[in-house]
Amino acid sequence: MNTNQRTATNKRTLRISNRLGMVAGAALFAMTASALTASYAMAEQGANSPPTAGQLQQQKKQAQPQQPQQNKQLQQLQNKQTQQQQQQNALKAQQQQRQAEAQQQQKLQQQKQAEQQQKLQQQQAAQQQNQARQLKQQAQQQQIIKQQQQQAQQQQINKQQQQQINKQQQVQQQQQIIKQQQQTIARQQAQIQRFDWNTYRPGQRPPLWAQYRQNFDPTPYQWARNAPRQYRIVNYAPPPGWRYQRWNYGQYYPRPYWQEQTYWLSNYQQYGLEPLPYGYVWVQNGPDALAVDSFSGVILQVIYGLFSGGGGLL
């Protein structure tokens, strides 16, 4: 039951008590008036005619029981009034106590509402702080992501630029290599120029020696390897005093073994041999083929095991 319902009940109880008091007072007044009327009538009758002994005795008998009864009724009415007054006081005290309790409860409720409001404000402030912190963190993360993206883009740009530079360098290197190869080919072609060996005399330089051998570098041509296949050569007669030796490039091949053109391999293409730089000739050394300088006898190239005994081509 709330405060308003309690107040309405107390007011209703107070009105009922007031009505009961009014009814009791009216009843007391009526009894008192009735007794006075009866006494007045008896006195008037006695004045008109003297009562007899029997009437006097009867009146005395009637008067004796009426007085205590009236006193009893008065006492009951007073008791009822006292009880009503006590009830009214009790109701009033209860009402005051309930009002005090209601005020205390209202005060507690207001205090509770104030605490809830303060708590709500604190929660709102905390939420605002959290939102601000989250927004700050999001901004920082976005900044970091933006920086990472920029770095990645810059790295990609740098990578592409580096790739372009590498490609350009590769192209330049390839062009340089092609240029060098072209120069080498041109030099080789110039060095491989042949002349009429019929005009050659042993121990003399070929006619265009100064033109083709002035800046000649034999290093790229120096090598010694095994033959990929063998050929049979017919009627091979070694030079006088010849004995087999495994020669290597850079060594001097004895002049008696190569100065005569009869020991040259003029048909070297038949044995898979390549043309030589200007002034060099292919010479047979038993089973091997040697590229020899026709002026100094220095060996430029060696192919081991190119020939085998017997006749015919393998």
Secondary structure, DSSP 8 states (H G I E B T S, - for coil): --HHHHHHHHHHHHHHHHHHHHHHHHHHHHHHHHHHHHHHHHHHHHHHS---HHHHHHHHHHHHHHHHHHHHHHHHHHHHHHHHHHHHHHHHHHHHHHHHHHHHHHHHHHHHHHHHHHHHHHHHHHHHHHHHHHHHHHHHHHHHHHHHHHHHHHHHHHHHHHHHHHHHHHHHHHHHHHHHHHHHHHHHHHHT----GGG--TTS--TTHHHHHTT---GGG-EEEE-SS-EE-SS----TT-------TTSB--GGGTSSGGGB-TTGGGGT-----TTEEEEEETTEEEEEETTT-BEEEEEET-EESSSS--
